Amino acid sequence: MIPGILAAALAASVSAQTVRSIPVVVPTPVGAAGAAPVVPSIAPSLAPSLALQPFRPLQLAPTAGLRARAAASSDRPGGWTSGLFESPVDGLEIHYRSHGPNRGKPRIFVGGMALAQSFESYFRTQLPEQRQYELTLRGLAPTKWSKAPDQLDADARDLGRMIVAAARETGASSLELVVHSYSAFAFQRLLQLDDAESREALALLAGSRVIWIAATTHWKGSESQLMELMGPQFVLALENAKLQAAYLDSMDRIADRMRAIADGNPWMRAQAEAWIIAWEAQRAAFIYAAGEASAQLMQRHLEDRWTPDIDPIRRELHDAVARESNELGWREAALRRMLASLPLDFTTADADRLRGLGIRLELLHAKDDQFIPWKAERFVLRALGIDAPERTPKPGEVLRDASGLVSVRVVDGDHYFPLKRPGAFREFLDP
């Protein structure tokens, strides 16, 4: 099933015609020395003879790259301290922030695909009783964008390193995790990884709480049900996103080959470098146009007024999204994450591993979630062993699995429940 990013999907369908209308004049790459020029096709199967060897990510030791960086409390309102660590995937600096006293179980919060601050209202209106961390995924300010070999694996491993970093900073042996929308997919993938650091991260969550808000899942065969679940517009948007990503990947492979030619053949360097410069300019225009509707839609979701006590926060977030969504990294990250969950095959074995760790998984589903209908929520509940009714339960109702470790609570609100109803969210976190 697709993550809680239906907005981006629908926006992609709106932008598809705009993107198609942009005249992209693809530069003609040169061949190797003594060979005729290679004329590329923009089809996804583009020029297999030019494909580079698979990218080999930077291998870091499980403990490498963990370091905090103190910052002034004015970095963001609320007395936060900034920190960063190096991604175990490619060494990219991943930013986080923390605040609150070092007592009890630290909590790690991770926001959605296009809005890192999914919990900002809660942070601003509630005094923390324990150490709280907020992770910022790649492509969302202040973390820069870097394309990873596998987007979901990268987000999952970055999440795992955040858990380990928080434990080492605080000395805690157990932590809690709170994820919203897309980041629930990152946790699902973390459950499936078997590297040393991922195992360490999961061990730190053993016997503790993990909270999923506005989450669903994807498993083999479920994509065939998208038409019934989300409708034809969503399916069209998904196909458009696949084509856009395939085009970018194909042309990027040619660009990598052109760089190799420029490095290895001085006679062809000028022509190769000219091709690369032209492609980089066209790539930027393509990504910007493809992400325009997604950026506008995200801003529109922040235009409706909230209650007076938290409406200033909404205005700040609206301005931040308007500014940050102009970055090409933000727009490419949205495209990549829209597709990231499709290869995921979350199985009952993964759910059994979660129970085996003694993790208490608590899901929140808002009855008016504008992106994830209840029939999509039932996907993840089925995988987790909860026999959910066809109709959405009333707010306040709780469904549980046979073990009692997995539950789902229906709440009165929409996809942005933690932002719009911070008091109710606090009551759920600390009943």
FENMO-V511994 format. One record per run of one state. SS is the DSSP state (A for helix, B for strand, O for the rest). FROM is the first residue (numbers start at 1). LEN is the number of residues. Records with the same first field share a line. If there is no record, write none. Layout:
SS = FROM-LEN + FROM-LEN
//
This chain:
O = 1-5 + 21-27 + 51-15 + 69-4 + 76-5 + 87-6 + 100-6 + 111-9 + 126-6 + 136-15 + 171-4 + 181-2 + 193-3 + 206-3 + 214-8 + 231-1 + 265-4 + 301-10 + 325-3 + 341-7 + 357-3 + 367-7 + 384-14 + 401-5 + 412-5 + 421-1 + 430-2
A = 6-15 + 48-3 + 73-3 + 120-6 + 151-20 + 183-10 + 196-10 + 222-9 + 232-33 + 269-32 + 311-14 + 328-13 + 348-9 + 374-10 + 417-4 + 422-8
B = 66-3 + 81-6 + 93-7 + 106-5 + 132-4 + 175-6 + 209-5 + 360-7 + 398-3 + 406-6
//
